[in-house]
Amino acid sequence: MIFEDIFEPIEVITHFKDGQMRPVRFKWNGRVYKVFQLNGHWVSNQGYNRQHHFSVIADTSDYFELLFDGFNFDWQIARVCLDG
Amino acid sequence: MDKRRVIMHIDADAFFASVEQGFNPLLRGKPVVVGGSETQRGVVHTASYEARARGVRTGMPLFRAKAVCPEAVFLKGNYGHYKAVSLIFQEVYLRYTPEVEFTSLDDAYLDLSGALHLYPSARWVAEKIQQEVWSLTGVSVSIGIGGNKVIARIASGLKKPGGIVEVPAGEEQTFLADLPVDFLPGIGRMAKEKLFDLRILKIGQLAKLPKRVMEQLFGKNGVKIWRFARGEDVSPVMRKIFPKQISRETSFEEDTSDLKIVKGTLQYLCERIGKKLREERLICRTLGVKIKYSDFRFHATSARLPHAVNHGAELFGAAERLFDRLRLRRTRIRHVGVSVSDIESVNYQRFLFDEQTRRETLDSVIDEIRERYGFMAILPADTLELKRKYRMEANGYILHNPALTR
């Protein structure tokens, strides 16, 4: 199993409800991935910047870590996990 | 009303590894080792049960773990993951009783004595907590239930992973009698050997010793252990406890005899401890330093500080003195660590017009700058030497043991 750091900007459709947010779909490398399962969410701080990390499984069964920067309001694909 | 205390101890099973498996389901069922990549130097912090079954143990060097379990997935660990899961644990536990003592990220004591009338039984609460924690985090917890903290703690360790062990009131001594002596808190390797020489192997045998013998063997601590062996412990579950110790340590990427790097690292670790103390409004009165040499020989020492401190530079002053006293060999250094203990809340007498007031003002400004721009926005110049060795991010150097980087 290999983890690869990516940190590339992506477009994400996000669902906001009850003060919570969750990514629903994202587009990376021209391909749209549907979030099949949200495994976990954690927060880190970069100074005043609050960054929200989401560990997700896509409909392709791939694992991704998505990163939302609360200061810039942008999403990145932080890392992927390649099974094999 | 029943006055019996009902204490529950909850301990997560292979916490770091379970959290990683929870965050990434592709890791479930696979041997996972948290501590660093297999090519790195360092030791295993936690191994999943799958890795343990293949012989990987906590504290084992990573290269050896790789040798015994080549198929294991090696992860550096992520403190953010563990903190997030720990917050979920807290939320769950506090739903059942407000009397919760969090002793670390992954274990806690719950005092159910006053709340038990709300539930069918303590076991019912334990099962509900296990289910909730599992469904929310994917982490399994083992739970011990007893009349005091020591019994609950020992019980929680008996049926891992995912077990519940309940010790009925009045059966504490019977429960303990056949367990090995080192199940008792306070019995380490040395104490165990001492007792072994006396042919005392089980807790039941220890409980039958006269109290005075234990006092002669282990001093004040001996009496405490003797009481534990008899199933007695009156320590309360405290909602807010001060940490007994705060430590920060790291191995070097490669062994070094460059004192600038070693002392720069010590200073950096002291800065991190100072920040942590000030965040929690704590001070410490004792500081310890440890060094591990390239031949794996290990030395540690500690000293009482002249006054209580939480200022990084003062901590470093003391750490440097200890380090100079401790480092008597010319061998290269592999690992250094700083720890502080005798921790209490900030309650010391303030003085007028002295250096301390200036320092506190400086600290609060530095903390504000760091809060806003990240820990690395302002650093003692000597620690900049570390830039040659470590990558930086806004919140700190990325040290060799990321699971320990807080």
Interface residues (C-beta under 8 A of the other chain):
Chain A: M1 F3 Q37 N39 G40 H41 W42 V43 S44 N45 Q46 G47 Y48 H53 S55 I57 Y63 C81 D83
Chain B: G22 F23 N24 P25 L26 L27 K30 V73 L75 N78 G80 H81 K83 A84 V85 T137 G138 R370 E371 R372 Y373 G374 A377 E393 A394 N395
